Amino acid sequence: MNCQLLSVQTGTARKVQIQGRSILTAIRKTAVTGPVPVMPLGLLGDEQADPSVHGGLDKAVYAYPSEHYEFWREARREAGVADIDDQLPFGAMGENLTLSGLLEQDVWVGDVLRFQHCALRVVQPREPCFKFNAAMGFSSAVKAMALSGRCGFYLAVDAPGTLEAGESFTVQPGPRQMGIPELFKAKLFKHLR
């Protein structure tokens, strides 16, 4: 498996208008160049707007497969919002790390992503919220993520250090008891009951 970190993003919380309300969000992240310090609670310079559902030790870093970006570009074209931002830059999903070569079906809870200067452990899939609809620009984005399983995954910091766009990494298998796709479906089912 050839895995690479294509881009590293951070963001600060800011207020945006969603459905007529002023909402605090940090979903749109922007690329950072050079080595980025990784600490137990995440990347230096990154914020989460709602720590009750994002951030913390088990959701310190959010990773997303770059392979899914074309799906979202097409979904936005079909929804008629591609003219807003046709490029959809890395970080648009709210991810800190845009990865290549590692999809959700290849990842298990407990797997460790080993980078040159740090190690991050897979903890759980991302659960989309209403802010994702606003970030994507169309009202069925959450549903599209739920149906497609293109959710990405949260990582805990096992070994702090630094990360830099362009570096390769390996996946050290964990106990292989629960895959990200299975856990994503189970969490969504729980919310639908």
N, CA and C atoms as an extended XYZ file, in Angstrom:
579
Properties=species:S:1:pos:R:3:atomname:S:1:resname:S:1:resid:I:1 pbc="F F F"
N         0.849       -1.180        0.000 N   MET     1
C         0.000        0.000        0.000 CA  MET     1
C         0.894        1.243        0.000 C   MET     1
N         0.702        2.119       -0.976 N   ASN     2
C         1.493        3.342       -1.102 CA  ASN     2
C         0.689        4.504       -0.536 C   ASN     2
N         0.962        4.883        0.701 N   CYS     3
C         0.195        5.930        1.383 CA  CYS     3
C         1.023        7.211        1.469 C   CYS     3
N         0.360        8.328        1.199 N   GLN     4
C         1.052        9.617        1.236 CA  GLN     4
C         0.151       10.686        1.839 C   GLN     4
N         0.774       11.602        2.554 N   LEU     5
C         0.102       12.778        3.094 CA  LEU     5
C         0.238       13.884        2.047 C   LEU     5
N        -0.861       14.183        1.360 N   LEU     6
C        -0.814       15.167        0.280 CA  LEU     6
C        -0.827       16.601        0.784 C   LEU     6
N        -1.597       16.837        1.851 N   SER     7
C        -1.764       18.211        2.333 CA  SER     7
C        -2.095       18.211        3.814 C   SER     7
N        -1.632       19.253        4.517 N   VAL     8
C        -1.925       19.451        5.935 CA  VAL     8
C        -2.676       20.771        6.051 C   VAL     8
N        -3.811       20.769        6.788 N   GLN     9
C        -4.641       21.962        6.920 CA  GLN     9
C        -4.967       22.264        8.375 C   GLN     9
N        -5.091       23.534        8.671 N   THR    10
C        -5.582       23.981        9.970 CA  THR    10
C        -6.628       25.065        9.722 C   THR    10
N        -7.361       25.405       10.753 N   GLY    11
C        -8.363       26.459       10.625 CA  GLY    11
C        -8.729       27.021       11.975 C   GLY    11
N        -9.258       28.217       11.952 N   THR    12
C        -9.738       28.841       13.175 CA  THR    12
C       -11.261       28.942       13.112 C   THR    12
N       -11.876       28.951       14.267 N   ALA    13
C       -13.332       29.059       14.345 CA  ALA    13
C       -13.754       30.467       13.947 C   ALA    13
N       -14.839       30.544       13.178 N   ARG    14
C       -15.372       31.836       12.764 CA  ARG    14
C       -16.889       31.708       12.627 C   ARG    14
N       -17.569       32.825       12.661 N   LYS    15
C       -19.032       32.816       12.537 CA  LYS    15
C       -19.424       32.899       11.069 C   LYS    15
N       -20.387       32.046       10.691 N   VAL    16
C       -20.959       32.064        9.348 CA  VAL    16
C       -22.481       32.016        9.483 C   VAL    16
N       -23.165       32.424        8.433 N   GLN    17
C       -24.622       32.369        8.414 CA  GLN    17
C       -25.062       31.016        7.842 C   GLN    17
N       -25.800       30.257        8.644 N   ILE    18
C       -26.361       28.981        8.211 CA  ILE    18
C       -27.842       28.989        8.545 C   ILE    18
N       -28.665       28.879        7.525 N   GLN    19
C       -30.118       28.862        7.690 CA  GLN    19
C       -30.591       30.043        8.531 C   GLN    19
N       -30.032       31.218        8.234 N   GLY    20
C       -30.452       32.438        8.911 CA  GLY    20
C       -29.919       32.630       10.314 C   GLY    20
N       -29.050       31.725       10.761 N   ARG    21
C       -28.471       31.838       12.104 CA  ARG    21
C       -26.967       32.041       12.003 C   ARG    21
N       -26.416       32.761       12.955 N   SER    22
C       -24.968       32.928       13.036 CA  SER    22
C       -24.401       31.743       13.812 C   SER    22
N       -23.573       30.936       13.132 N   ILE    23
C       -23.044       29.697       13.704 CA  ILE    23
C       -21.520       29.754       13.713 C   ILE    23
N       -20.930       29.311       14.815 N   LEU    24
C       -19.479       29.223       14.922 CA  LEU    24
C       -19.017       27.904       14.289 C   LEU    24
N       -18.060       27.971       13.376 N   THR    25
C       -17.545       26.767       12.719 CA  THR    25
C       -16.078       26.938       12.347 C   THR    25
N       -15.392       25.809       12.257 N   ALA    26
C       -14.004       25.796       11.779 CA  ALA    26
C       -13.865       24.737       10.687 C   ALA    26
N       -14.968       24.449        9.994 N   ILE    27
C       -14.971       23.349        9.021 CA  ILE    27
C       -14.037       23.590        7.842 C   ILE    27
N       -13.947       24.809        7.355 N   ARG    28
C       -13.056       25.067        6.210 CA  ARG    28
C       -11.634       25.278        6.714 C   ARG    28
N       -10.768       24.370        6.350 N   LYS    29
C        -9.356       24.451        6.751 CA  LYS    29
C        -8.534       24.899        5.550 C   LYS    29
N        -7.380       25.520        5.823 N   THR    30
C        -6.499       25.964        4.745 CA  THR    30
C        -5.126       25.302        4.897 C   THR    30
N        -4.474       25.104        3.760 N   ALA    31
C        -3.195       24.395        3.729 CA  ALA    31
C        -2.104       25.150        4.482 C   ALA    31
N        -1.249       24.372        5.124 N   VAL    32
C        -0.101       24.879        5.868 CA  VAL    32
C         1.145       24.296        5.212 C   VAL    32
N         2.167       25.108        5.029 N   THR    33
C         3.410       24.610        4.444 CA  THR    33
C         4.455       24.392        5.528 C   THR    33
N         5.369       23.502        5.244 N   GLY    34
C         6.437       23.202        6.193 CA  GLY    34
C         5.976       22.255        7.275 C   GLY    34
N         6.867       21.900        8.190 N   PRO    35
C         6.516       20.997        9.288 CA  PRO    35
C         5.485       21.634       10.218 C   PRO    35
N         4.467       20.867       10.578 N   VAL    36
C         3.407       21.332       11.474 CA  VAL    36
C         3.484       20.531       12.769 C   VAL    36
N         3.637       21.203       13.918 N   PRO    37
C         3.669       20.483       15.188 CA  PRO    37
C         2.348       19.758       15.469 C   PRO    37
N         2.463       18.513       15.920 N   VAL    38
C         1.317       17.688       16.291 CA  VAL    38
C         1.428       17.419       17.786 C   VAL    38
N         0.402       17.862       18.517 N   MET    39
C         0.381       17.705       19.972 CA  MET    39
C        -0.771       16.780       20.356 C   MET    39
N        -0.887       16.368       21.610 N   PRO    40
C        -1.950       15.431       22.002 CA  PRO    40
C        -3.363       15.866       21.603 C   PRO    40
N        -3.626       17.175       21.554 N   LEU    41
C        -4.962       17.658       21.198 CA  LEU    41
C        -5.067       18.124       19.745 C   LEU    41
N        -4.061       17.844       18.930 N   GLY    42
C        -4.162       18.168       17.516 CA  GLY    42
C        -3.018       18.988       16.980 C   GLY    42
N        -3.255       19.594       15.818 N   LEU    43
C        -2.227       20.366       15.130 CA  LEU    43
C        -2.141       21.784       15.684 C   LEU    43
N        -0.928       22.301       15.769 N   LEU    44
C        -0.730       23.671       16.211 CA  LEU    44
C        -1.449       24.613       15.240 C   LEU    44
N        -2.257       25.521       15.784 N   GLY    45
C        -2.968       26.493       14.960 CA  GLY    45
C        -4.343       26.043       14.510 C   GLY    45
N        -4.766       24.842       14.906 N   ASP    46
C        -6.088       24.351       14.507 CA  ASP    46
C        -7.070       24.514       15.661 C   ASP    46
N        -8.308       24.867       15.308 N   GLU    47
C        -9.366       25.017       16.313 CA  GLU    47
C       -10.578       24.185       15.907 C   GLU    47
N       -11.394       23.875       16.907 N   GLN    48
C       -12.690       23.260       16.692 CA  GLN    48
C       -13.726       24.182       17.331 C   GLN    48
N       -14.819       24.402       16.630 N   ALA    49
C       -15.846       25.326       17.127 CA  ALA    49
C       -16.686       24.713       18.235 C   ALA    49
N       -16.933       23.421       18.165 N   ASP    50
C       -17.792       22.754       19.147 CA  ASP    50
C       -17.065       21.551       19.725 C   ASP    50
N       -16.343       21.747       20.843 N   PRO    51
C       -15.557       20.651       21.414 CA  PRO    51
C       -16.393       19.497       21.960 C   PRO    51
N       -17.715       19.673       22.026 N   SER    52
C       -18.552       18.555       22.484 CA  SER    52
C       -18.658       17.468       21.418 C   SER    52
N       -18.387       17.812       20.146 N   VAL    53
C       -18.463       16.818       19.072 CA  VAL    53
C       -17.190       16.722       18.230 C   VAL    53
N       -16.289       17.680       18.347 N   HIS    54
C       -15.026       17.667       17.592 CA  HIS    54
C       -13.873       17.896       18.557 C   HIS    54
N       -12.721       17.416       18.201 N   GLY    55
C       -11.528       17.646       19.008 CA  GLY    55
C       -11.456       16.706       20.197 C   GLY    55
N       -10.558       17.020       21.118 N   GLY    56
C       -10.314       16.155       22.269 CA  GLY    56
C        -9.272       15.101       21.912 C   GLY    56
N        -8.940       14.286       22.885 N   LEU    57
C        -7.888       13.288       22.688 CA  LEU    57
C        -8.237       12.254       21.616 C   LEU    57
N        -9.518       11.861       21.514 N   ASP    58
C        -9.908       10.839       20.546 CA  ASP    58
C       -10.257       11.396       19.171 C   ASP    58
N       -10.376       12.706       19.051 N   LYS    59
C       -10.681       13.332       17.755 CA  LYS    59
C        -9.717       14.491       17.527 C   LYS    59
N        -8.460       14.246       17.811 N   ALA    60
C        -7.450       15.301       17.738 CA  ALA    60
C        -7.168       15.737       16.312 C   ALA    60
N        -7.196       14.789       15.374 N   VAL    61
C        -6.845       15.056       13.982 CA  VAL    61
C        -7.872       14.348       13.094 C   VAL    61
N        -8.322       15.046       12.049 N   TYR    62
C        -9.281       14.457       11.119 CA  TYR    62
C        -8.597       14.221        9.775 C   TYR    62
N        -8.666       12.974        9.286 N   ALA    63
C        -8.040       12.601        8.013 CA  ALA    63
C        -9.120       12.276        6.984 C   ALA    63
N        -8.846       12.648        5.731 N   TYR    64
C        -9.812       12.413        4.663 CA  TYR    64
C        -9.092       11.964        3.387 C   TYR    64
N        -9.618       10.926        2.720 N   PRO    65
C        -8.997       10.448        1.475 CA  PRO    65
C        -9.183       11.434        0.317 C   PRO    65
N        -8.099       11.766       -0.346 N   SER    66
C        -8.159       12.671       -1.502 CA  SER    66
C        -8.973       12.065       -2.642 C   SER    66
N        -9.031       10.752       -2.695 N   GLU    67
C        -9.746       10.058       -3.762 CA  GLU    67
C       -11.234       10.419       -3.798 C   GLU    67
N       -11.780       10.912       -2.689 N   HIS    68
C       -13.214       11.250       -2.631 CA  HIS    68
C       -13.533       12.645       -3.173 C   HIS    68
N       -12.537       13.458       -3.387 N   TYR    69
C       -12.808       14.841       -3.797 CA  TYR    69
C       -13.560       14.924       -5.127 C   TYR    69
N       -13.281       14.038       -6.069 N   GLU    70
C       -14.001       14.085       -7.348 CA  GLU    70
C       -15.485       13.779       -7.149 C   GLU    70
N       -15.809       12.868       -6.236 N   PHE    71
C       -17.212       12.579       -5.905 CA  PHE    71
C       -17.923       13.854       -5.454 C   PHE    71
N       -17.261       14.624       -4.579 N   TRP    72
C       -17.890       15.844       -4.045 CA  TRP    72
C       -17.956       16.947       -5.097 C   TRP    72
N       -16.969       17.031       -5.959 N   ARG    73
C       -17.046       18.015       -7.053 CA  ARG    73
C       -18.238       17.717       -7.957 C   ARG    73
N       -18.427       16.436       -8.276 N   GLU    74
C       -19.561       16.039       -9.116 CA  GLU    74
C       -20.887       16.279       -8.395 C   GLU    74
N       -20.950       15.949       -7.115 N   ALA    75
C       -22.180       16.173       -6.344 CA  ALA    75
C       -22.536       17.657       -6.320 C   ALA    75
N       -21.530       18.517       -6.209 N   ARG    76
C       -21.771       19.963       -6.203 CA  ARG    76
C       -22.215       20.450       -7.587 C   ARG    76
N       -21.640       19.862       -8.644 N   ARG    77
C       -22.087       20.224      -10.002 CA  ARG    77
C       -23.557       19.847      -10.189 C   ARG    77
N       -23.913       18.634       -9.751 N   GLU    78
C       -25.302       18.173       -9.872 CA  GLU    78
C       -26.257       19.034       -9.058 C   GLU    78
N       -25.788       19.554       -7.923 N   ALA    79
C       -26.626       20.410       -7.073 CA  ALA    79
C       -26.656       21.858       -7.562 C   ALA    79
N       -25.832       22.160       -8.584 N   GLY    80
C       -25.809       23.510       -9.137 CA  GLY    80
C       -25.028       24.521       -8.333 C   GLY    80
N       -24.099       24.051       -7.505 N   VAL    81
C       -23.316       24.988       -6.684 CA  VAL    81
C       -21.829       24.982       -7.025 C   VAL    81
N       -21.432       24.268       -8.060 N   ALA    82
C       -20.009       24.179       -8.412 CA  ALA    82
C       -19.433       25.530       -8.797 C   ALA    82
N       -20.295       26.433       -9.283 N   ASP    83
C       -19.789       27.745       -9.684 CA  ASP    83
C       -19.296       28.556       -8.491 C   ASP    83
N       -19.720       28.188       -7.283 N   ILE    84
C       -19.262       28.884       -6.076 CA  ILE    84
C       -17.769       28.630       -5.865 C   ILE    84
N       -17.363       27.382       -5.989 N   ASP    85
C       -15.970       26.997       -5.755 CA  ASP    85
C       -15.720       25.670       -6.456 C   ASP    85
N       -15.529       25.715       -7.750 N   ASP    86
C       -15.396       24.494       -8.532 CA  ASP    86
C       -14.171       23.675       -8.139 C   ASP    86
N       -13.128       24.321       -7.666 N   GLN    87
C       -11.902       23.597       -7.336 CA  GLN    87
C       -12.052       22.736       -6.088 C   GLN    87
N       -12.837       23.170       -5.124 N   LEU    88
C       -13.007       22.460       -3.860 CA  LEU    88
C       -11.631       22.050       -3.317 C   LEU    88
N       -10.893       22.995       -2.772 N   PRO    89
C        -9.516       22.718       -2.333 CA  PRO    89
C        -9.463       21.749       -1.154 C   PRO    89
N        -8.327       21.076       -1.013 N   PHE    90
C        -8.126       20.215        0.142 CA  PHE    90
C        -8.378       21.037        1.403 C   PHE    90
N        -9.039       20.430        2.365 N   GLY    91
C        -9.439       21.113        3.590 CA  GLY    91
C       -10.915       21.466        3.582 C   GLY    91
N       -11.558       21.386        2.429 N   ALA    92
C       -12.977       21.740        2.311 CA  ALA    92
C       -13.874       20.797        3.100 C   ALA    92
N       -13.434       19.577        3.341 N   MET    93
C       -14.222       18.621        4.127 CA  MET    93
C       -14.053       18.866        5.620 C   MET    93
N       -13.147       19.777        5.953 N   GLY    94
C       -12.850       20.038        7.361 CA  GLY    94
C       -11.683       19.220        7.864 C   GLY    94
N       -11.012       18.522        6.945 N   GLU    95
C        -9.930       17.630        7.360 CA  GLU    95
C        -8.634       18.381        7.623 C   GLU    95
N        -7.877       17.828        8.562 N   ASN    96
C        -6.529       18.315        8.834 CA  ASN    96
C        -5.523       17.671        7.892 C   ASN    96
N        -5.767       16.406        7.558 N   LEU    97
C        -4.844       15.651        6.717 CA  LEU    97
C        -5.581       15.127        5.497 C   LEU    97
N        -5.094       15.446        4.315 N   THR    98
C        -5.633       14.885        3.077 CA  THR    98
C        -4.668       13.793        2.648 C   THR    98
N        -5.181       12.560        2.636 N   LEU    99
C        -4.358       11.388        2.389 CA  LEU    99
C        -4.577       10.817        0.998 C   LEU    99
N        -3.597       10.105        0.508 N   SER   100
C        -3.706        9.371       -0.748 CA  SER   100
C        -3.322        7.928       -0.475 C   SER   100
N        -4.115        6.993       -1.017 N   GLY   101
C        -3.785        5.581       -0.889 CA  GLY   101
C        -4.387        4.874        0.296 C   GLY   101
N        -5.266        5.537        1.050 N   LEU   102
C        -5.870        4.907        2.233 CA  LEU   102
C        -7.339        5.317        2.321 C   LEU   102
N        -8.221        4.395        1.954 N   LEU   103
C        -9.663        4.635        2.000 CA  LEU   103
C       -10.268        4.045        3.275 C   LEU   103
N       -11.503        4.418        3.557 N   GLU   104
C       -12.184        3.947        4.772 CA  GLU   104
C       -12.205        2.422        4.863 C   GLU   104
N       -12.440        1.739        3.750 N   GLN   105
C       -12.520        0.274        3.791 CA  GLN   105
C       -11.172       -0.383        4.096 C   GLN   105
N       -10.094        0.395        4.053 N   ASP   106
C        -8.763       -0.129        4.370 CA  ASP   106
C        -8.357        0.131        5.818 C   ASP   106
N        -9.236        0.788        6.576 N   VAL   107
C        -8.862        1.277        7.904 CA  VAL   107
C        -9.706        0.622        8.996 C   VAL   107
N        -9.048        0.268       10.076 N   TRP   108
C        -9.694       -0.356       11.236 CA  TRP   108
C        -9.404        0.481       12.471 C   TRP   108
N       -10.350        0.483       13.392 N   VAL   109
C       -10.136        1.156       14.674 CA  VAL   109
C        -8.919        0.507       15.333 C   VAL   109
N        -7.980        1.328       15.753 N   GLY   110
C        -6.758        0.833       16.384 CA  GLY   110
C        -5.555        0.779       15.466 C   GLY   110
N        -5.767        0.879       14.146 N   ASP   111
C        -4.628        0.962       13.228 CA  ASP   111
C        -3.830        2.226       13.546 C   ASP   111
N        -2.531        2.177       13.342 N   VAL   112
C        -1.676        3.335       13.615 CA  VAL   112
C        -1.025        3.792       12.306 C   VAL   112
N        -1.209        5.078       11.997 N   LEU   113
C        -0.539        5.678       10.853 CA  LEU   113
C         0.814        6.172       11.342 C   LEU   113
N         1.876        5.582       10.818 N   ARG   114
C         3.234        5.925       11.249 CA  ARG   114
C         3.882        6.855       10.230 C   ARG   114
N         4.064        8.106       10.656 N   PHE   115
C         4.743        9.112        9.854 CA  PHE   115
C         6.191        9.168       10.318 C   PHE   115
N         7.012        9.938        9.623 N   GLN   116
C         8.430       10.012        9.967 CA  GLN   116
C         8.657       10.504       11.400 C   GLN   116
N         7.840       11.509       11.832 N   HIS   117
C         8.099       12.124       13.140 CA  HIS   117
C         6.925       12.063       14.109 C   HIS   117
N         5.898       11.268       13.818 N   CYS   118
C         4.789       11.113       14.762 CA  CYS   118
C         3.963        9.884       14.394 C   CYS   118
N         3.076        9.495       15.304 N   ALA   119
C         2.196        8.347       15.071 CA  ALA   119
C         0.781        8.719       15.498 C   ALA   119
N        -0.195        8.400       14.630 N   LEU   120
C        -1.595        8.734       14.868 CA  LEU   120
C        -2.430        7.460       14.790 C   LEU   120
N        -3.303        7.243       15.777 N   ARG   121
C        -4.111        6.027       15.860 CA  ARG   121
C        -5.546        6.288       15.407 C   ARG   121
N        -6.069        5.413       14.566 N   VAL   122
C        -7.443        5.511       14.078 CA  VAL   122
C        -8.402        5.219       15.220 C   VAL   122
N        -9.370        6.131       15.422 N   VAL   123
C       -10.301        5.997       16.542 CA  VAL   123
C       -11.739        5.767       16.078 C   VAL   123
N       -12.215        6.591       15.142 N   GLN   124
C       -13.610        6.472       14.722 CA  GLN   124
C       -13.863        7.257       13.440 C   GLN   124
N       -14.999        6.960       12.771 N   PRO   125
C       -15.344        7.728       11.579 CA  PRO   125
C       -15.901        9.095       11.956 C   PRO   125
N       -15.899        9.994       11.003 N   ARG   126
C       -16.530       11.298       11.198 CA  ARG   126
C       -18.043       11.122       11.005 C   ARG   126
N       -18.806       11.794       11.844 N   GLU   127
C       -20.258       11.839       11.696 CA  GLU   127
C       -20.612       13.235       11.202 C   GLU   127
N       -21.189       13.349       10.007 N   PRO   128
C       -21.476       14.687        9.469 CA  PRO   128
C       -22.622       15.375       10.214 C   PRO   128
N       -22.544       16.699       10.300 N   CYS   129
C       -23.600       17.491       10.925 CA  CYS   129
C       -24.106       18.524        9.922 C   CYS   129
N       -25.084       19.310       10.319 N   PHE   130
C       -25.716       20.293        9.434 CA  PHE   130
C       -24.715       21.296        8.872 C   PHE   130
N       -23.620       21.535        9.560 N   LYS   131
C       -22.614       22.480        9.066 CA  LYS   131
C       -21.957       21.969        7.787 C   LYS   131
N       -21.928       20.649        7.616 N   PHE   132
C       -21.352       20.076        6.401 CA  PHE   132
C       -22.195       20.460        5.186 C   PHE   132
N       -23.525       20.453        5.328 N   ASN   133
C       -24.397       20.896        4.233 CA  ASN   133
C       -24.030       22.315        3.812 C   ASN   133
N       -23.857       23.189        4.794 N   ALA   134
C       -23.528       24.593        4.498 CA  ALA   134
C       -22.159       24.700        3.832 C   ALA   134
N       -21.194       23.938        4.322 N   ALA   135
C       -19.843       23.993        3.760 CA  ALA   135
C       -19.819       23.511        2.307 C   ALA   135
N       -20.629       22.510        1.996 N   MET   136
C       -20.678       21.970        0.639 CA  MET   136
C       -21.583       22.804       -0.271 C   MET   136
N       -22.494       23.559        0.333 N   GLY   137
C       -23.355       24.440       -0.456 CA  GLY   137
C       -24.645       23.820       -0.939 C   GLY   137
N       -24.962       22.608       -0.470 N   PHE   138
C       -26.244       22.009       -0.847 CA  PHE   138
C       -26.796       21.187        0.315 C   PHE   138
N       -28.132       21.129        0.408 N   SER   139
C       -28.809       20.600        1.591 CA  SER   139
C       -28.761       19.084        1.753 C   SER   139
N       -28.306       18.356        0.756 N   SER   140
C       -28.261       16.893        0.891 CA  SER   140
C       -26.836       16.349        1.013 C   SER   140
N       -25.889       17.199        1.366 N   ALA   141
C       -24.494       16.749        1.487 CA  ALA   141
C       -24.331       15.723        2.611 C   ALA   141
N       -24.982       15.956        3.752 N   VAL   142
C       -24.896       15.006        4.869 CA  VAL   142
C       -25.443       13.649        4.422 C   VAL   142
N       -26.566       13.669        3.733 N   LYS   143
C       -27.171       12.432        3.248 CA  LYS   143
C       -26.234       11.739        2.256 C   LYS   143
N       -25.604       12.503        1.382 N   ALA   144
C       -24.667       11.931        0.411 CA  ALA   144
C       -23.487       11.280        1.118 C   ALA   144
N       -22.990       11.911        2.186 N   MET   145
C       -21.886       11.305        2.938 CA  MET   145
C       -22.351       10.019        3.606 C   MET   145
N       -23.556       10.058        4.188 N   ALA   146
C       -24.084        8.877        4.872 CA  ALA   146
C       -24.277        7.714        3.900 C   ALA   146
N       -24.841        7.982        2.737 N   LEU   147
C       -25.117        6.924        1.772 CA  LEU   147
C       -23.852        6.397        1.096 C   LEU   147
N       -22.880        7.265        0.882 N   SER   148
C       -21.660        6.856        0.171 CA  SER   148
C       -20.592        6.267        1.090 C   SER   148
N       -20.664        6.600        2.381 N   GLY   149
C       -19.639        6.130        3.314 CA  GLY   149
C       -18.323        6.872        3.199 C   GLY   149
N       -18.317        7.986        2.464 N   ARG   150
C       -17.088        8.778        2.285 CA  ARG   150
C       -16.956        9.750        3.469 C   ARG   150
N       -16.618        9.196        4.623 N   CYS   151
C       -16.656        9.954        5.874 CA  CYS   151
C       -15.290       10.372        6.403 C   CYS   151
N       -14.230        9.706        6.017 N   GLY   152
C       -12.933        9.976        6.632 CA  GLY   152
C       -12.912        9.416        8.048 C   GLY   152
N       -11.869        9.746        8.807 N   PHE   153
C       -11.756        9.172       10.148 CA  PHE   153
C       -10.934       10.076       11.064 C   PHE   153
N       -11.279        9.983       12.345 N   TYR   154
C       -10.571       10.733       13.380 CA  TYR   154
C        -9.390        9.921       13.900 C   TYR   154
N        -8.359       10.662       14.303 N   LEU   155
C        -7.123       10.062       14.793 CA  LEU   155
C        -6.761       10.628       16.164 C   LEU   155
N        -6.258        9.768       17.029 N   ALA   156
C        -5.666       10.188       18.300 CA  ALA   156
C        -4.159       10.266       18.096 C   ALA   156
N        -3.507       11.102       18.861 N   VAL   157
C        -2.053       11.274       18.743 CA  VAL   157
C        -1.366       10.321       19.712 C   VAL   157
N        -0.770        9.261       19.174 N   ASP   158
C        -0.033        8.309       20.008 CA  ASP   158
C         1.380        8.800       20.299 C   ASP   158
N         2.005        9.428       19.308 N   ALA   159
C         3.363        9.959       19.474 CA  ALA   159
C         3.403       11.351       18.856 C   ALA   159
N         3.414       12.406       19.690 N   PRO   160
C         3.494       13.774       19.169 CA  PRO   160
C         4.775       13.981       18.366 C   PRO   160
N         4.757       14.995       17.522 N   GLY   161
C         5.918       15.303       16.691 CA  GLY   161
C         5.551       16.338       15.658 C   GLY   161
N         5.889       16.067       14.397 N   THR   162
C         5.536       16.977       13.299 CA  THR   162
C         5.055       16.176       12.097 C   THR   162
N         4.291       16.862       11.254 N   LEU   163
C         3.827       16.330        9.977 CA  LEU   163
C         4.147       17.342        8.895 C   LEU   163
N         4.353       16.850        7.678 N   GLU   164
C         4.600       17.767        6.564 CA  GLU   164
C         4.000       17.185        5.291 C   GLU   164
N         3.320       18.019        4.532 N   ALA   165
C         2.745       17.586        3.263 CA  ALA   165
C         3.828       16.970        2.393 C   ALA   165
N         3.479       15.884        1.721 N   GLY   166
C         4.405       15.210        0.822 CA  GLY   166
C         5.054       13.977        1.413 C   GLY   166
N         4.983       13.818        2.732 N   GLU   167
C         5.648       12.653        3.309 CA  GLU   167
C         4.791       11.388        3.177 C   GLU   167
N         5.475       10.267        3.092 N   SER   168
C         4.815        8.963        3.049 CA  SER   168
C         4.591        8.481        4.468 C   SER   168
N         3.679        7.523        4.609 N   PHE   169
C         3.451        6.912        5.913 CA  PHE   169
C         3.064        5.457        5.724 C   PHE   169
N         3.170        4.702        6.794 N   THR   170
C         2.774        3.294        6.766 CA  THR   170
C         1.607        3.094        7.730 C   THR   170
N         0.898        1.988        7.545 N   VAL   171
C        -0.215        1.637        8.430 CA  VAL   171
C         0.181        0.402        9.209 C   VAL   171
N         0.235        0.564       10.533 N   GLN   172
C         0.515       -0.565       11.414 CA  GLN   172
C        -0.836       -1.118       11.864 C   GLN   172
N        -1.150       -2.374       11.512 N   PRO   173
C        -2.459       -2.921       11.849 CA  PRO   173
C        -2.699       -2.987       13.356 C   PRO   173
N        -3.914       -2.617       13.734 N   GLY   174
C        -4.356       -2.746       15.119 CA  GLY   174
C        -5.029       -4.105       15.299 C   GLY   174
N        -5.973       -4.203       16.239 N   PRO   175
C        -6.613       -5.492       16.510 CA  PRO   175
C        -7.552       -5.990       15.398 C   PRO   175
N        -7.931       -5.121       14.462 N   ARG   176
C        -8.771       -5.487       13.317 CA  ARG   176
C       -10.113       -6.100       13.743 C   ARG   176
N       -10.748       -5.498       14.751 N   GLN   177
C       -12.047       -5.980       15.217 CA  GLN   177
C       -13.208       -5.170       14.647 C   GLN   177
N       -12.990       -3.870       14.383 N   MET   178
C       -14.066       -3.014       13.880 CA  MET   178
C       -13.514       -2.107       12.796 C   MET   178
N       -14.055       -2.236       11.594 N   GLY   179
C       -13.638       -1.391       10.477 CA  GLY   179
C       -14.360       -0.053       10.506 C   GLY   179
N       -13.777        0.945        9.880 N   ILE   180
C       -14.388        2.269        9.813 CA  ILE   180
C       -15.758        2.227        9.117 C   ILE   180
N       -15.932        1.530        7.980 N   PRO   181
C       -17.258        1.502        7.348 CA  PRO   181
C       -18.337        0.898        8.252 C   PRO   181
N       -18.014       -0.182        8.959 N   GLU   182
C       -18.985       -0.822        9.852 CA  GLU   182
C       -19.356        0.100       11.012 C   GLU   182
N       -18.362        0.760       11.586 N   LEU   183
C       -18.624        1.664       12.702 CA  LEU   183
C       -19.429        2.879       12.233 C   LEU   183
N       -19.141        3.376       11.037 N   PHE   184
C       -19.884        4.511       10.474 CA  PHE   184
C       -21.361        4.144       10.319 C   PHE   184
N       -21.643        2.971        9.757 N   LYS   185
C       -23.033        2.518        9.594 CA  LYS   185
C       -23.713        2.358       10.944 C   LYS   185
N       -23.019        1.796       11.923 N   ALA   186
C       -23.601        1.586       13.255 CA  ALA   186
C       -23.934        2.933       13.916 C   ALA   186
N       -23.046        3.914       13.794 N   LYS   187
C       -23.290        5.225       14.407 CA  LYS   187
C       -24.464        5.925       13.714 C   LYS   187
N       -24.543        5.837       12.397 N   LEU   188
C       -25.662        6.461       11.680 CA  LEU   188
C       -26.984        5.793       12.028 C   LEU   188
N       -26.982        4.465       12.140 N   PHE   189
C       -28.200        3.742       12.499 CA  PHE   189
C       -28.686        4.171       13.870 C   PHE   189
N       -27.744        4.361       14.812 N   LYS   190
C       -28.104        4.792       16.167 CA  LYS   190
C       -28.822        6.138       16.121 C   LYS   190
N       -28.377        7.058       15.252 N   HIS   191
C       -28.994        8.378       15.151 CA  HIS   191
C       -30.350        8.331       14.453 C   HIS   191
N       -30.574        7.321       13.613 N   LEU   192
C       -31.832        7.211       12.882 CA  LEU   192
C       -32.938        6.581       13.690 C   LEU   192
N       -32.591        5.918       14.796 N   ARG   193
C       -33.631        5.254       15.611 CA  ARG   193
C       -34.433        6.247       16.379 C   ARG   193
